[in-house]
Every structure is written in C-alpha cells, then in structure tokens.
Amino acid sequence: MEEKFIKIDPHVHSKGISRCSDVTCEQIIDAKIELGYEGAVLTNHCQEWYYPQEEHKNFVERVIEDFHRGKAYADEKGFRFYLGLEVSL
C-alpha cells in the first residue's frame, strides 16, 4: 500500500503579530499553495520578552484573531492551516 505524505510548513510567522514577518496569513497561504504545500502551522512569537507582560491577554487575543482570519481563508482554498506558538522555555 502506497503511503500518502503531505507537504506542510511547520513554522510560519504573520505580519502584525511577529515583528520578523512582512506577510499576512492570506499571503502565506497563497505562497505556500503556489509552492505545492498542502498546509502550514502558524507559529507566531509568544515569548515573555516579546511584548510587555501587561499586554499578555490582548496579545494572545490578537494571535487567535489572526489565526481565525487565516483559517477561514485557508478553508476557502482547501488548505490545512493549524495554530501553534513559538515559545522559549
């Protein structure tokens, strides 16, 4: 029996959440589809040094909102889109 492998990028960052990114979730999804990927994991930064601690709740809410927007777009395109977080231990 032939195994089915899928091509997923396990670590992408989006603009507006991770300062190192200049692309939106929608742009990430379109680019990955063009490159033949079937999915991606949105792993924006969530380290305690990345934002002021008093902004933690608001920051996490922005991370989740960004993911939901990207997930809705991905679903329209038939693209797998998952939520992760980049943390430092």
mmCIF file as gemmi writes it, N, C-alpha and C atoms, coordinates in Angstrom:
data_model
loop_
_atom_site.group_PDB
_atom_site.id
_atom_site.type_symbol
_atom_site.label_atom_id
_atom_site.label_alt_id
_atom_site.label_comp_id
_atom_site.label_asym_id
_atom_site.label_entity_id
_atom_site.label_seq_id
_atom_site.pdbx_PDB_ins_code
_atom_site.Cartn_x
_atom_site.Cartn_y
_atom_site.Cartn_z
_atom_site.occupancy
_atom_site.B_iso_or_equiv
_atom_site.pdbx_formal_charge
_atom_site.auth_seq_id
_atom_site.auth_asym_id
_atom_site.pdbx_PDB_model_num
ATOM 1 N N . MET Axp A 1 ? 0.835 -1.167 0 1 0 ? 1 A 1
ATOM 2 C CA . MET Axp A 1 ? 0 0 0 1 0 ? 1 A 1
ATOM 3 C C . MET Axp A 1 ? 0.896 1.251 0 1 0 ? 1 A 1
ATOM 4 N N . GLU Axp A 2 ? 0.572 2.18 -0.875 1 0 ? 2 A 1
ATOM 5 C CA . GLU Axp A 2 ? 1.368 3.4 -1.006 1 0 ? 2 A 1
ATOM 6 C C . GLU Axp A 2 ? 1.027 4.374 0.122 1 0 ? 2 A 1
ATOM 7 N N . GLU Axp A 3 ? 2.08 4.93 0.767 1 0 ? 3 A 1
ATOM 8 C CA . GLU Axp A 3 ? 1.867 5.922 1.814 1 0 ? 3 A 1
ATOM 9 C C . GLU Axp A 3 ? 1.617 7.281 1.187 1 0 ? 3 A 1
ATOM 10 N N . LYS Axp A 4 ? 0.738 8.054 1.803 1 0 ? 4 A 1
ATOM 11 C CA . LYS Axp A 4 ? 0.448 9.414 1.349 1 0 ? 4 A 1
ATOM 12 C C . LYS Axp A 4 ? 1.106 10.386 2.31 1 0 ? 4 A 1
ATOM 13 N N . PHE Axp A 5 ? 2.018 11.164 1.793 1 0 ? 5 A 1
ATOM 14 C CA . PHE Axp A 5 ? 2.655 12.196 2.582 1 0 ? 5 A 1
ATOM 15 C C . PHE Axp A 5 ? 2.12 13.548 2.14 1 0 ? 5 A 1
ATOM 16 N N . ILE Axp A 6 ? 1.982 14.456 3.079 1 0 ? 6 A 1
ATOM 17 C CA . ILE Axp A 6 ? 1.564 15.801 2.72 1 0 ? 6 A 1
ATOM 18 C C . ILE Axp A 6 ? 2.681 16.775 3.051 1 0 ? 6 A 1
ATOM 19 N N . LYS Axp A 7 ? 2.782 17.803 2.25 1 0 ? 7 A 1
ATOM 20 C CA . LYS Axp A 7 ? 3.828 18.806 2.411 1 0 ? 7 A 1
ATOM 21 C C . LYS Axp A 7 ? 3.264 19.954 3.254 1 0 ? 7 A 1
ATOM 22 N N . ILE Axp A 8 ? 3.778 20.093 4.487 1 0 ? 8 A 1
ATOM 23 C CA . ILE Axp A 8 ? 3.329 21.13 5.415 1 0 ? 8 A 1
ATOM 24 C C . ILE Axp A 8 ? 4.548 21.907 5.912 1 0 ? 8 A 1
ATOM 25 N N . ASP Axp A 9 ? 4.432 23.222 5.926 1 0 ? 9 A 1
ATOM 26 C CA . ASP Axp A 9 ? 5.466 24.058 6.54 1 0 ? 9 A 1
ATOM 27 C C . ASP Axp A 9 ? 5.115 24.175 8.023 1 0 ? 9 A 1
ATOM 28 N N . PRO Axp A 10 ? 5.953 23.652 8.917 1 0 ? 10 A 1
ATOM 29 C CA . PRO Axp A 10 ? 5.601 23.614 10.332 1 0 ? 10 A 1
ATOM 30 C C . PRO Axp A 10 ? 5.891 24.895 11.117 1 0 ? 10 A 1
ATOM 31 N N . HIS Axp A 11 ? 6.357 25.944 10.427 1 0 ? 11 A 1
ATOM 32 C CA . HIS Axp A 11 ? 6.753 27.125 11.196 1 0 ? 11 A 1
ATOM 33 C C . HIS Axp A 11 ? 6.68 28.386 10.333 1 0 ? 11 A 1
ATOM 34 N N . VAL Axp A 12 ? 5.542 29.099 10.394 1 0 ? 12 A 1
ATOM 35 C CA . VAL Axp A 12 ? 5.405 30.365 9.675 1 0 ? 12 A 1
ATOM 36 C C . VAL Axp A 12 ? 4.949 31.462 10.632 1 0 ? 12 A 1
ATOM 37 N N . HIS Axp A 13 ? 5.37 32.689 10.342 1 0 ? 13 A 1
ATOM 38 C CA . HIS Axp A 13 ? 5.002 33.863 11.144 1 0 ? 13 A 1
ATOM 39 C C . HIS Axp A 13 ? 4.231 34.843 10.28 1 0 ? 13 A 1
ATOM 40 N N . SER Axp A 14 ? 3.29 35.557 10.892 1 0 ? 14 A 1
ATOM 41 C CA . SER Axp A 14 ? 2.494 36.526 10.142 1 0 ? 14 A 1
ATOM 42 C C . SER Axp A 14 ? 2.744 37.957 10.607 1 0 ? 14 A 1
ATOM 43 N N . LYS Axp A 15 ? 2.571 38.861 9.662 1 0 ? 15 A 1
ATOM 44 C CA . LYS Axp A 15 ? 2.72 40.302 9.87 1 0 ? 15 A 1
ATOM 45 C C . LYS Axp A 15 ? 1.696 40.784 10.901 1 0 ? 15 A 1
ATOM 46 N N . GLY Axp A 16 ? 2.112 41.703 11.726 1 0 ? 16 A 1
ATOM 47 C CA . GLY Axp A 16 ? 1.207 42.27 12.715 1 0 ? 16 A 1
ATOM 48 C C . GLY Axp A 16 ? 1.269 41.561 14.05 1 0 ? 16 A 1
ATOM 49 N N . ILE Axp A 17 ? 1.761 40.345 14.049 1 0 ? 17 A 1
ATOM 50 C CA . ILE Axp A 17 ? 1.933 39.598 15.293 1 0 ? 17 A 1
ATOM 51 C C . ILE Axp A 17 ? 3.427 39.398 15.549 1 0 ? 17 A 1
ATOM 52 N N . SER Axp A 18 ? 4.096 38.765 14.617 1 0 ? 18 A 1
ATOM 53 C CA . SER Axp A 18 ? 5.543 38.561 14.734 1 0 ? 18 A 1
ATOM 54 C C . SER Axp A 18 ? 6.264 39.652 13.949 1 0 ? 18 A 1
ATOM 55 N N . ARG Axp A 19 ? 7.09 40.404 14.636 1 0 ? 19 A 1
ATOM 56 C CA . ARG Axp A 19 ? 7.787 41.544 14.011 1 0 ? 19 A 1
ATOM 57 C C . ARG Axp A 19 ? 8.737 41.127 12.892 1 0 ? 19 A 1
ATOM 58 N N . CYS Axp A 20 ? 9.094 39.855 12.835 1 0 ? 20 A 1
ATOM 59 C CA . CYS Axp A 20 ? 10.021 39.38 11.817 1 0 ? 20 A 1
ATOM 60 C C . CYS Axp A 20 ? 9.329 39.074 10.488 1 0 ? 20 A 1
ATOM 61 N N . SER Axp A 21 ? 8.014 39.218 10.427 1 0 ? 21 A 1
ATOM 62 C CA . SER Axp A 21 ? 7.278 38.862 9.211 1 0 ? 21 A 1
ATOM 63 C C . SER Axp A 21 ? 6.695 40.091 8.526 1 0 ? 21 A 1
ATOM 64 N N . ASP Axp A 22 ? 6.735 40.075 7.205 1 0 ? 22 A 1
ATOM 65 C CA . ASP Axp A 22 ? 6.16 41.145 6.391 1 0 ? 22 A 1
ATOM 66 C C . ASP Axp A 22 ? 4.968 40.654 5.578 1 0 ? 22 A 1
ATOM 67 N N . VAL Axp A 23 ? 4.422 39.476 5.887 1 0 ? 23 A 1
ATOM 68 C CA . VAL Axp A 23 ? 3.334 38.909 5.103 1 0 ? 23 A 1
ATOM 69 C C . VAL Axp A 23 ? 2.153 38.517 6 1 0 ? 23 A 1
ATOM 70 N N . THR Axp A 24 ? 0.955 38.668 5.453 1 0 ? 24 A 1
ATOM 71 C CA . THR Axp A 24 ? -0.263 38.286 6.164 1 0 ? 24 A 1
ATOM 72 C C . THR Axp A 24 ? -0.485 36.784 6.056 1 0 ? 24 A 1
ATOM 73 N N . CYS Axp A 25 ? -1.43 36.281 6.834 1 0 ? 25 A 1
ATOM 74 C CA . CYS Axp A 25 ? -1.789 34.856 6.737 1 0 ? 25 A 1
ATOM 75 C C . CYS Axp A 25 ? -2.237 34.524 5.321 1 0 ? 25 A 1
ATOM 76 N N . GLU Axp A 26 ? -3.021 35.409 4.731 1 0 ? 26 A 1
ATOM 77 C CA . GLU Axp A 26 ? -3.516 35.161 3.38 1 0 ? 26 A 1
ATOM 78 C C . GLU Axp A 26 ? -2.362 35.074 2.382 1 0 ? 26 A 1
ATOM 79 N N . GLN Axp A 27 ? -1.39 35.948 2.519 1 0 ? 27 A 1
ATOM 80 C CA . GLN Axp A 27 ? -0.222 35.916 1.631 1 0 ? 27 A 1
ATOM 81 C C . GLN Axp A 27 ? 0.6 34.646 1.849 1 0 ? 27 A 1
ATOM 82 N N . ILE Axp A 28 ? 0.724 34.228 3.095 1 0 ? 28 A 1
ATOM 83 C CA . ILE Axp A 28 ? 1.437 32.977 3.403 1 0 ? 28 A 1
ATOM 84 C C . ILE Axp A 28 ? 0.737 31.809 2.714 1 0 ? 28 A 1
ATOM 85 N N . ILE Axp A 29 ? -0.56 31.743 2.872 1 0 ? 29 A 1
ATOM 86 C CA . ILE Axp A 29 ? -1.34 30.632 2.312 1 0 ? 29 A 1
ATOM 87 C C . ILE Axp A 29 ? -1.214 30.603 0.796 1 0 ? 29 A 1
ATOM 88 N N . ASP Axp A 30 ? -1.391 31.754 0.156 1 0 ? 30 A 1
ATOM 89 C CA . ASP Axp A 30 ? -1.275 31.811 -1.31 1 0 ? 30 A 1
ATOM 90 C C . ASP Axp A 30 ? 0.113 31.373 -1.776 1 0 ? 30 A 1
ATOM 91 N N . ALA Axp A 31 ? 1.152 31.847 -1.083 1 0 ? 31 A 1
ATOM 92 C CA . ALA Axp A 31 ? 2.526 31.496 -1.466 1 0 ? 31 A 1
ATOM 93 C C . ALA Axp A 31 ? 2.782 30.006 -1.274 1 0 ? 31 A 1
ATOM 94 N N . LYS Axp A 32 ? 2.314 29.458 -0.174 1 0 ? 32 A 1
ATOM 95 C CA . LYS Axp A 32 ? 2.533 28.033 0.094 1 0 ? 32 A 1
ATOM 96 C C . LYS Axp A 32 ? 1.791 27.163 -0.92 1 0 ? 32 A 1
ATOM 97 N N . ILE Axp A 33 ? 0.57 27.55 -1.276 1 0 ? 33 A 1
ATOM 98 C CA . ILE Axp A 33 ? -0.175 26.808 -2.295 1 0 ? 33 A 1
ATOM 99 C C . ILE Axp A 33 ? 0.589 26.839 -3.615 1 0 ? 33 A 1
ATOM 100 N N . GLU Axp A 34 ? 1.093 28.008 -3.973 1 0 ? 34 A 1
ATOM 101 C CA . GLU Axp A 34 ? 1.856 28.145 -5.221 1 0 ? 34 A 1
ATOM 102 C C . GLU Axp A 34 ? 3.101 27.263 -5.22 1 0 ? 34 A 1
ATOM 103 N N . LEU Axp A 35 ? 3.681 27.052 -4.043 1 0 ? 35 A 1
ATOM 104 C CA . LEU Axp A 35 ? 4.883 26.226 -3.93 1 0 ? 35 A 1
ATOM 105 C C . LEU Axp A 35 ? 4.568 24.735 -3.769 1 0 ? 35 A 1
ATOM 106 N N . GLY Axp A 36 ? 3.288 24.393 -3.764 1 0 ? 36 A 1
ATOM 107 C CA . GLY Axp A 36 ? 2.907 22.984 -3.687 1 0 ? 36 A 1
ATOM 108 C C . GLY Axp A 36 ? 2.674 22.453 -2.29 1 0 ? 36 A 1
ATOM 109 N N . TYR Axp A 37 ? 2.603 23.331 -1.296 1 0 ? 37 A 1
ATOM 110 C CA . TYR Axp A 37 ? 2.327 22.894 0.071 1 0 ? 37 A 1
ATOM 111 C C . TYR Axp A 37 ? 0.839 22.622 0.235 1 0 ? 37 A 1
ATOM 112 N N . GLU Axp A 38 ? 0.515 21.724 1.161 1 0 ? 38 A 1
ATOM 113 C CA . GLU Axp A 38 ? -0.877 21.41 1.461 1 0 ? 38 A 1
ATOM 114 C C . GLU Axp A 38 ? -1.299 21.961 2.816 1 0 ? 38 A 1
ATOM 115 N N . GLY Axp A 39 ? -0.355 22.543 3.548 1 0 ? 39 A 1
ATOM 116 C CA . GLY Axp A 39 ? -0.689 23.085 4.854 1 0 ? 39 A 1
ATOM 117 C C . GLY Axp A 39 ? 0.465 23.846 5.461 1 0 ? 39 A 1
ATOM 118 N N . ALA Axp A 40 ? 0.145 24.536 6.564 1 0 ? 40 A 1
ATOM 119 C CA . ALA Axp A 40 ? 1.153 25.297 7.316 1 0 ? 40 A 1
ATOM 120 C C . ALA Axp A 40 ? 0.694 25.427 8.76 1 0 ? 40 A 1
ATOM 121 N N . VAL Axp A 41 ? 1.667 25.619 9.636 1 0 ? 41 A 1
ATOM 122 C CA . VAL Axp A 41 ? 1.383 25.853 11.054 1 0 ? 41 A 1
ATOM 123 C C . VAL Axp A 41 ? 1.812 27.279 11.368 1 0 ? 41 A 1
ATOM 124 N N . LEU Axp A 42 ? 0.846 28.097 11.784 1 0 ? 42 A 1
ATOM 125 C CA . LEU Axp A 42 ? 1.124 29.479 12.163 1 0 ? 42 A 1
ATOM 126 C C . LEU Axp A 42 ? 1.715 29.475 13.56 1 0 ? 42 A 1
ATOM 127 N N . THR Axp A 43 ? 2.985 29.816 13.672 1 0 ? 43 A 1
ATOM 128 C CA . THR Axp A 43 ? 3.705 29.73 14.952 1 0 ? 43 A 1
ATOM 129 C C . THR Axp A 43 ? 4.286 31.091 15.315 1 0 ? 43 A 1
ATOM 130 N N . ASN Axp A 44 ? 3.419 32.064 15.491 1 0 ? 44 A 1
ATOM 131 C CA . ASN Axp A 44 ? 3.895 33.399 15.848 1 0 ? 44 A 1
ATOM 132 C C . ASN Axp A 44 ? 4.579 33.388 17.204 1 0 ? 44 A 1
ATOM 133 N N . HIS Axp A 45 ? 5.421 34.391 17.407 1 0 ? 45 A 1
ATOM 134 C CA . HIS Axp A 45 ? 6.151 34.529 18.666 1 0 ? 45 A 1
ATOM 135 C C . HIS Axp A 45 ? 5.191 34.719 19.832 1 0 ? 45 A 1
ATOM 136 N N . CYS Axp A 46 ? 5.506 34.109 20.955 1 0 ? 46 A 1
ATOM 137 C CA . CYS Axp A 46 ? 4.728 34.312 22.175 1 0 ? 46 A 1
ATOM 138 C C . CYS Axp A 46 ? 5.647 34.172 23.396 1 0 ? 46 A 1
ATOM 139 N N . GLN Axp A 47 ? 6.848 34.692 23.261 1 0 ? 47 A 1
ATOM 140 C CA . GLN Axp A 47 ? 7.79 34.667 24.374 1 0 ? 47 A 1
ATOM 141 C C . GLN Axp A 47 ? 7.512 35.848 25.303 1 0 ? 47 A 1
ATOM 142 N N . GLU Axp A 48 ? 7.803 35.675 26.578 1 0 ? 48 A 1
ATOM 143 C CA . GLU Axp A 48 ? 7.501 36.731 27.552 1 0 ? 48 A 1
ATOM 144 C C . GLU Axp A 48 ? 8.293 38.006 27.293 1 0 ? 48 A 1
ATOM 145 N N . TRP Axp A 49 ? 9.423 37.903 26.606 1 0 ? 49 A 1
ATOM 146 C CA . TRP Axp A 49 ? 10.233 39.093 26.308 1 0 ? 49 A 1
ATOM 147 C C . TRP Axp A 49 ? 9.747 39.814 25.056 1 0 ? 49 A 1
ATOM 148 N N . TYR Axp A 50 ? 8.771 39.241 24.349 1 0 ? 50 A 1
ATOM 149 C CA . TYR Axp A 50 ? 8.351 39.76 23.05 1 0 ? 50 A 1
ATOM 150 C C . TYR Axp A 50 ? 7.37 40.917 23.152 1 0 ? 50 A 1
ATOM 151 N N . TYR Axp A 51 ? 6.69 41.051 24.269 1 0 ? 51 A 1
ATOM 152 C CA . TYR Axp A 51 ? 5.705 42.108 24.468 1 0 ? 51 A 1
ATOM 153 C C . TYR Axp A 51 ? 5.654 42.409 25.963 1 0 ? 51 A 1
ATOM 154 N N . PRO Axp A 52 ? 5.191 43.608 26.341 1 0 ? 52 A 1
ATOM 155 C CA . PRO Axp A 52 ? 5.07 43.919 27.769 1 0 ? 52 A 1
ATOM 156 C C . PRO Axp A 52 ? 4.081 42.971 28.455 1 0 ? 52 A 1
ATOM 157 N N . GLN Axp A 53 ? 4.408 42.486 29.635 1 0 ? 53 A 1
ATOM 158 C CA . GLN Axp A 53 ? 3.594 41.49 30.317 1 0 ? 53 A 1
ATOM 159 C C . GLN Axp A 53 ? 2.161 41.946 30.556 1 0 ? 53 A 1
ATOM 160 N N . GLU Axp A 54 ? 1.965 43.247 30.763 1 0 ? 54 A 1
ATOM 161 C CA . GLU Axp A 54 ? 0.6 43.741 30.98 1 0 ? 54 A 1
ATOM 162 C C . GLU Axp A 54 ? -0.261 43.639 29.707 1 0 ? 54 A 1
ATOM 163 N N . GLU Axp A 55 ? 0.376 43.365 28.573 1 0 ? 55 A 1
ATOM 164 C CA . GLU Axp A 55 ? -0.345 43.213 27.305 1 0 ? 55 A 1
ATOM 165 C C . GLU Axp A 55 ? -0.572 41.746 26.936 1 0 ? 55 A 1
ATOM 166 N N . HIS Axp A 56 ? -0.232 40.828 27.852 1 0 ? 56 A 1
ATOM 167 C CA . HIS Axp A 56 ? -0.312 39.396 27.53 1 0 ? 56 A 1
ATOM 168 C C . HIS Axp A 56 ? -1.684 38.987 26.998 1 0 ? 56 A 1
ATOM 169 N N . LYS Axp A 57 ? -2.75 39.311 27.731 1 0 ? 57 A 1
ATOM 170 C CA . LYS Axp A 57 ? -4.09 38.88 27.318 1 0 ? 57 A 1
ATOM 171 C C . LYS Axp A 57 ? -4.442 39.455 25.946 1 0 ? 57 A 1
ATOM 172 N N . ASN Axp A 58 ? -4.202 40.739 25.739 1 0 ? 58 A 1
ATOM 173 C CA . ASN Axp A 58 ? -4.506 41.361 24.443 1 0 ? 58 A 1
ATOM 174 C C . ASN Axp A 58 ? -3.669 40.765 23.329 1 0 ? 58 A 1
ATOM 175 N N . PHE Axp A 59 ? -2.408 40.47 23.623 1 0 ? 59 A 1
ATOM 176 C CA . PHE Axp A 59 ? -1.526 39.887 22.61 1 0 ? 59 A 1
ATOM 177 C C . PHE Axp A 59 ? -2.035 38.515 22.187 1 0 ? 59 A 1
ATOM 178 N N . VAL Axp A 60 ? -2.371 37.679 23.156 1 0 ? 60 A 1
ATOM 179 C CA . VAL Axp A 60 ? -2.864 36.339 22.843 1 0 ? 60 A 1
ATOM 180 C C . VAL Axp A 60 ? -4.169 36.419 22.053 1 0 ? 60 A 1
ATOM 181 N N . GLU Axp A 61 ? -5.039 37.345 22.397 1 0 ? 61 A 1
ATOM 182 C CA . GLU Axp A 61 ? -6.289 37.528 21.649 1 0 ? 61 A 1
ATOM 183 C C . GLU Axp A 61 ? -5.997 37.92 20.196 1 0 ? 61 A 1
ATOM 184 N N . ARG Axp A 62 ? -4.997 38.773 19.968 1 0 ? 62 A 1
ATOM 185 C CA . ARG Axp A 62 ? -4.61 39.15 18.601 1 0 ? 62 A 1
ATOM 186 C C . ARG Axp A 62 ? -4.07 37.952 17.84 1 0 ? 62 A 1
ATOM 187 N N . VAL Axp A 63 ? -3.276 37.117 18.509 1 0 ? 63 A 1
ATOM 188 C CA . VAL Axp A 63 ? -2.735 35.901 17.885 1 0 ? 63 A 1
ATOM 189 C C . VAL Axp A 63 ? -3.879 35.007 17.415 1 0 ? 63 A 1
ATOM 190 N N . ILE Axp A 64 ? -4.87 34.821 18.263 1 0 ? 64 A 1
ATOM 191 C CA . ILE Axp A 64 ? -6 33.946 17.942 1 0 ? 64 A 1
ATOM 192 C C . ILE Axp A 64 ? -6.858 34.551 16.833 1 0 ? 64 A 1
ATOM 193 N N . GLU Axp A 65 ? -7.117 35.854 16.89 1 0 ? 65 A 1
ATOM 194 C CA . GLU Axp A 65 ? -7.881 36.529 15.818 1 0 ? 65 A 1
ATOM 195 C C . GLU Axp A 65 ? -7.179 36.37 14.471 1 0 ? 65 A 1
ATOM 196 N N . ASP Axp A 66 ? -5.873 36.58 14.47 1 0 ? 66 A 1
ATOM 197 C CA . ASP Axp A 66 ? -5.09 36.452 13.237 1 0 ? 66 A 1
ATOM 198 C C . ASP Axp A 66 ? -5.208 35.044 12.684 1 0 ? 66 A 1
ATOM 199 N N . PHE Axp A 67 ? -5.102 34.045 13.558 1 0 ? 67 A 1
ATOM 200 C CA . PHE Axp A 67 ? -5.238 32.66 13.127 1 0 ? 67 A 1
ATOM 201 C C . PHE Axp A 67 ? -6.619 32.396 12.534 1 0 ? 67 A 1
ATOM 202 N N . HIS Axp A 68 ? -7.683 32.837 13.22 1 0 ? 68 A 1
ATOM 203 C CA . HIS Axp A 68 ? -9.04 32.581 12.731 1 0 ? 68 A 1
ATOM 204 C C . HIS Axp A 68 ? -9.271 33.206 11.351 1 0 ? 68 A 1
ATOM 205 N N . ARG Axp A 69 ? -8.739 34.394 11.132 1 0 ? 69 A 1
ATOM 206 C CA . ARG Axp A 69 ? -8.855 35.027 9.815 1 0 ? 69 A 1
ATOM 207 C C . ARG Axp A 69 ? -8.135 34.17 8.769 1 0 ? 69 A 1
ATOM 208 N N . GLY Axp A 70 ? -6.92 33.745 9.088 1 0 ? 70 A 1
ATOM 209 C CA . GLY Axp A 70 ? -6.16 32.897 8.173 1 0 ? 70 A 1
ATOM 210 C C . GLY Axp A 70 ? -6.825 31.548 7.96 1 0 ? 70 A 1
ATOM 211 N N . LYS Axp A 71 ? -7.382 30.974 9.011 1 0 ? 71 A 1
ATOM 212 C CA . LYS Axp A 71 ? -8.039 29.664 8.908 1 0 ? 71 A 1
ATOM 213 C C . LYS Axp A 71 ? -9.253 29.74 7.996 1 0 ? 71 A 1
ATOM 214 N N . ALA Axp A 72 ? -10.036 30.805 8.109 1 0 ? 72 A 1
ATOM 215 C CA . ALA Axp A 72 ? -11.21 30.97 7.238 1 0 ? 72 A 1
ATOM 216 C C . ALA Axp A 72 ? -10.765 31.054 5.78 1 0 ? 72 A 1
ATOM 217 N N . TYR Axp A 73 ? -9.696 31.799 5.533 1 0 ? 73 A 1
ATOM 218 C CA . TYR Axp A 73 ? -9.173 31.93 4.168 1 0 ? 73 A 1
ATOM 219 C C . TYR Axp A 73 ? -8.643 30.581 3.672 1 0 ? 73 A 1
ATOM 220 N N . ALA Axp A 74 ? -7.914 29.885 4.527 1 0 ? 74 A 1
ATOM 221 C CA . ALA Axp A 74 ? -7.358 28.579 4.166 1 0 ? 74 A 1
ATOM 222 C C . ALA Axp A 74 ? -8.465 27.586 3.836 1 0 ? 74 A 1
ATOM 223 N N . ASP Axp A 75 ? -9.525 27.589 4.625 1 0 ? 75 A 1
ATOM 224 C CA . ASP Axp A 75 ? -10.642 26.673 4.388 1 0 ? 75 A 1
ATOM 225 C C . ASP Axp A 75 ? -11.255 26.919 3.008 1 0 ? 75 A 1
ATOM 226 N N . GLU Axp A 76 ? -11.368 28.185 2.618 1 0 ? 76 A 1
ATOM 227 C CA . GLU Axp A 76 ? -11.895 28.519 1.287 1 0 ? 76 A 1
ATOM 228 C C . GLU Axp A 76 ? -11.016 27.939 0.176 1 0 ? 76 A 1
ATOM 229 N N . LYS Axp A 77 ? -9.713 27.839 0.442 1 0 ? 77 A 1
ATOM 230 C CA . LYS Axp A 77 ? -8.751 27.365 -0.554 1 0 ? 77 A 1
ATOM 231 C C . LYS Axp A 77 ? -8.488 25.862 -0.468 1 0 ? 77 A 1
ATOM 232 N N . GLY Axp A 78 ? -9.083 25.19 0.515 1 0 ? 78 A 1
ATOM 233 C CA . GLY Axp A 78 ? -8.819 23.766 0.7 1 0 ? 78 A 1
ATOM 234 C C . GLY Axp A 78 ? -7.418 23.504 1.233 1 0 ? 78 A 1
ATOM 235 N N . PHE Axp A 79 ? -6.898 24.415 2.048 1 0 ? 79 A 1
ATOM 236 C CA . PHE Axp A 79 ? -5.533 24.372 2.577 1 0 ? 79 A 1
ATOM 237 C C . PHE Axp A 79 ? -5.602 24.1 4.079 1 0 ? 79 A 1
ATOM 238 N N . ARG Axp A 80 ? -4.754 23.217 4.558 1 0 ? 80 A 1
ATOM 239 C CA . ARG Axp A 80 ? -4.701 22.932 6.003 1 0 ? 80 A 1
ATOM 240 C C . ARG Axp A 80 ? -3.951 24.065 6.703 1 0 ? 80 A 1
ATOM 241 N N . PHE Axp A 81 ? -4.525 24.599 7.769 1 0 ? 81 A 1
ATOM 242 C CA . PHE Axp A 81 ? -3.897 25.709 8.499 1 0 ? 81 A 1
ATOM 243 C C . PHE Axp A 81 ? -4.097 25.469 9.984 1 0 ? 81 A 1
ATOM 244 N N . TYR Axp A 82 ? -2.986 25.362 10.708 1 0 ? 82 A 1
ATOM 245 C CA . TYR Axp A 82 ? -3.019 24.991 12.115 1 0 ? 82 A 1
ATOM 246 C C . TYR Axp A 82 ? -2.429 26.109 12.975 1 0 ? 82 A 1
ATOM 247 N N . LEU Axp A 83 ? -2.813 26.106 14.249 1 0 ? 83 A 1
ATOM 248 C CA . LEU Axp A 83 ? -2.303 27.101 15.195 1 0 ? 83 A 1
ATOM 249 C C . LEU Axp A 83 ? -1.255 26.478 16.088 1 0 ? 83 A 1
ATOM 250 N N . GLY Axp A 84 ? -0.131 27.136 16.173 1 0 ? 84 A 1
ATOM 251 C CA . GLY Axp A 84 ? 0.932 26.789 17.114 1 0 ? 84 A 1
ATOM 252 C C . GLY Axp A 84 ? 1.426 28.085 17.719 1 0 ? 84 A 1
ATOM 253 N N . LEU Axp A 85 ? 2.412 28.031 18.567 1 0 ? 85 A 1
ATOM 254 C CA . LEU Axp A 85 ? 3.046 29.22 19.139 1 0 ? 85 A 1
ATOM 255 C C . LEU Axp A 85 ? 4.534 28.96 19.271 1 0 ? 85 A 1
ATOM 256 N N . GLU Axp A 86 ? 5.318 29.997 19.041 1 0 ? 86 A 1
ATOM 257 C CA . GLU Axp A 86 ? 6.75 29.881 19.3 1 0 ? 86 A 1
ATOM 258 C C . GLU Axp A 86 ? 7 30.402 20.702 1 0 ? 86 A 1
ATOM 259 N N . VAL Axp A 87 ? 7.487 29.543 21.553 1 0 ? 87 A 1
ATOM 260 C CA . VAL Axp A 87 ? 7.775 29.915 22.934 1 0 ? 87 A 1
ATOM 261 C C . VAL Axp A 87 ? 9.212 29.533 23.279 1 0 ? 87 A 1
ATOM 262 N N . SER Axp A 88 ? 9.754 30.176 24.283 1 0 ? 88 A 1
ATOM 263 C CA . SER Axp A 88 ? 11.081 29.834 24.787 1 0 ? 88 A 1
ATOM 264 C C . SER Axp A 88 ? 10.917 29.269 26.187 1 0 ? 88 A 1
ATOM 265 N N . LEU Axp A 89 ? 11.57 28.153 26.443 1 0 ? 89 A 1
ATOM 266 C CA . LEU Axp A 89 ? 11.486 27.526 27.763 1 0 ? 89 A 1
ATOM 267 C C . LEU Axp A 89 ? 12.784 27.698 28.507 1 0 ? 89 A 1
